[in-house]
């Protein structure tokens, strides 16, 4: 499952969930690619997302999909964490 939206000329990915038995099989990548394609059709010029600095699998997925880090939100994730976790802000241009 992927949850994302397009508003004006920007899109944002909110979350991606892949069943544990389906991980490392290209499902996450296919979901991201589908969102990128639909965002382009909807007129978005860029797509953004936030991801925990500790989520190395997601960071690798997004980097492979052409996203680059454009910012950092310090202490963004607090719920369920003893110590707040930073969030990486990533962006990918869609006009190329």
Contact map, one row per residue, 1 for C-alpha under 8 A:
111000000000000111000000000000100000000000000000000000000000000000000000000000000000000000000000
111100000000111110000000000000110010000000000000000000000000000000000000000000000000000000000000
111110000000111100000000000000000000000000000000000000000000000000000000000000000000000000000000
011111000011111000000000000000000010000000000000000000000000000000000000000000000000000000000000
001111100011100000000000000000000000001000000000000000000000000000000000000000000000000000000000
000111111111000000000000000000000000001001010000000000000000000000000000000000000000000000000000
000011111110000000000000000000000000000000010000000000000000000000000000000000000000000000000000
000001111100000000000000000000000000000000110000000000000000000000000000000000000000000000000000
000001111110000000000000000000000000000000111100000000000000000000000000000000000000000000000000
000001111111000000000000000000000000000000011111000000000000000000000000000000000000000000000000
000111101111100000000000000000000000001000011111000000000000000000000000000000000000000000000000
000111000111110000000000000000000000000000000011100000000000000000000000000000000000000000000000
011110000011111100000000000000000000000000000011110000000000000000000000000000000000000000000000
011100000001111100000000000000000000000000000000110000000000000000000000000000000000000000000000
011100000000111110000000000000000000000000000000000000000000000000000000000000000000000000000000
111000000000111111000000000100100000000000000000000000000000000000000000000000000000000000000000
110000000000001111100000000100000000000000000000000000000000000000000000000000000000000000000000
100000000000000111110110001100000000000000000000000000000000000000000000000000000000000000000000
000000000000000011111110000000000000000000000000000000000000000000000000000000000000000000000000
000000000000000001111110000000000000000000000000000000000000000000000000000000000000000000000000
000000000000000000111110000000000000000000000000000000000000000000000000000000000000000000000000
000000000000000001111111101000000000000000000000000000000000000000000000000000000000000000000000
000000000000000001111111111100000000000000000000000000000000000000000000000000000000000000000000
000000000000000000000111111000000000000000000000000000000000000000000000000000000000000000000000
000000000000000000000111111000000000000000000000000000000000000000000000000000000000000000000000
000000000000000000000011111111000000000000000000000000000000000000000000000000000000000000000000
000000000000000001000111111111100000000000000000000000000000000000000000000000000000000000000000
000000000000000111000010011111110000000000000000000000000000100000000000000000000000000000000000
000000000000000000000000011111111000000000000000000000000000100010000000000000000000000000000000
000000000000000000000000011111111100000000000000000000000000000000000000000000000000000000000000
110000000000000100000000001111111110000000000000000000000000000000000000000000000000000000000000
010000000000000000000000000111111111000000000000000000000000000010000000000000000000000000000000
000000000000000000000000000011111111100000000000000000000000000010000000000000000000000000000000
000000000000000000000000000001111111110000000000000000000000000000000000000000000000000000000000
010100000000000000000000000000111111111000000000000000000000000000000000000000000000000000000000
000000000000000000000000000000011111111100000010000000000000000000000000000000000000000000000100
000000000000000000000000000000001111111110000000000000000000000000000000000000000000000000000000
000000000000000000000000000000000111111111000000000000000000000000000000000000000000000000000000
000011000010000000000000000000000011111111110010000000000000000000000000000000000000000000000000
000000000000000000000000000000000001111111111000000000000000000000000000000000000000000000000110
000000000000000000000000000000000000111111110000000000000000000000000000000000000000000000000000
000001000000000000000000000000000000011111110000000000000000000000000000000000000000000000000000
000000011000000000000000000000000000001111111000000000000000000000000000000000000000000000000000
000001111110000000000000000000000000001111111110000000000000000000000000000000000000000000000100
000000001110000000000000000000000000000100111110000000000000000000000000000000000000000000001110
000000001110000000000000000000000000000000011111000000000000000000000000000000000000000000111110
000000000111100000000000000000000001001000011111100000000000000000000000000000000000000000111100
000000000111100000000000000000000000000000000111110000000000000000000000000000000000000011110000
000000000001110000000000000000000000000000000011111000000000000000000000000000000000000011100000
000000000000110000000000000000000000000000000001111100000000000000000000000000000000001111000000
000000000000000000000000000000000000000000000000111110100110000000000000000000000000001111000000
000000000000000000000000000000000000000000000000011111100000000000000000000010000000111100000000
000000000000000000000000000000000000000000000000001111110010000000000000000000000000111100000000
000000000000000000000000000000000000000000000000000111110000000000000000000000000000100000000000
000000000000000000000000000000000000000000000000001111111110000000000000000000000000000000000000
000000000000000000000000000000000000000000000000000011111111000000000000000000000000000000000000
000000000000000000000000000000000000000000000000000000111111100000000000000000000000000000000000
000000000000000000000000000000000000000000000000001000111111110000000000000000000000000000000000
000000000000000000000000000000000000000000000000001010111111111000000000000000000000000000000000
000000000000000000000000000000000000000000000000000000011111111100000000000000000000000000000000
000000000000000000000000000110000000000000000000000000001111111110000000000000000000000000000000
000000000000000000000000000000000000000000000000000000000111111111110000000000000000000000000000
000000000000000000000000000000000000000000000000000000000011111111110000000000000000000000000000
000000000000000000000000000000000000000000000000000000000001111111100000000000000000000000000000
000000000000000000000000000010011000000000000000000000000000111111100000000000000000000000000000
000000000000000000000000000000000000000000000000000000000000011111110000000000000000000000010000
000000000000000000000000000000000000000000000000000000000000011111111000000000000000000001110000
000000000000000000000000000000000000000000000000000000000000011001111100000000000000000001110000
000000000000000000000000000000000000000000000000000000000000000000111111000000000000000111100000
000000000000000000000000000000000000000000000000000000000000000000011111000000000000000111100000
000000000000000000000000000000000000000000000000000000000000000000001111100000000000000111000000
000000000000000000000000000000000000000000000000000000000000000000001111110000000000011110000000
000000000000000000000000000000000000000000000000000000000000000000000011111100000000011110000000
000000000000000000000000000000000000000000000000000000000000000000000001111100000001111000000000
000000000000000000000000000000000000000000000000000000000000000000000000111111000001111000000000
000000000000000000000000000000000000000000000000000000000000000000000000111111000001111000000000
000000000000000000000000000000000000000000000000000100000000000000000000001111101001111000000000
000000000000000000000000000000000000000000000000000000000000000000000000001111111111100000000000
000000000000000000000000000000000000000000000000000000000000000000000000000011111000000000000000
000000000000000000000000000000000000000000000000000000000000000000000000000001111100000000000000
000000000000000000000000000000000000000000000000000000000000000000000000000011111111100000000000
000000000000000000000000000000000000000000000000000000000000000000000000000001011111000000000000
000000000000000000000000000000000000000000000000000000000000000000000000000001001111100000000000
000000000000000000000000000000000000000000000000000000000000000000000000011111001111110000000000
000000000000000000000000000000000000000000000000000111000000000000000000011111001011111000000000
000000000000000000000000000000000000000000000000000110000000000000000001111110000001111100000000
000000000000000000000000000000000000000000000000011110000000000000000001111110000000111110000000
000000000000000000000000000000000000000000000000011110000000000000001111100000000000011111000000
000000000000000000000000000000000000000000000001111000000000000000001111100000000000001111100000
000000000000000000000000000000000000000000000001111000000000000000111110000000000000000111110000
000000000000000000000000000000000000000000000111100000000000000000111100000000000000000011111000
000000000000000000000000000000000000000000000111000000000000000001110000000000000000000001111100
000000000000000000000000000000000000000000001110000000000000000000000000000000000000000000111111
000000000000000000000000000000000001000100011110000000000000000000000000000000000000000000011111
000000000000000000000000000000000000000100001100000000000000000000000000000000000000000000001111
000000000000000000000000000000000000000000000000000000000000000000000000000000000000000000001111
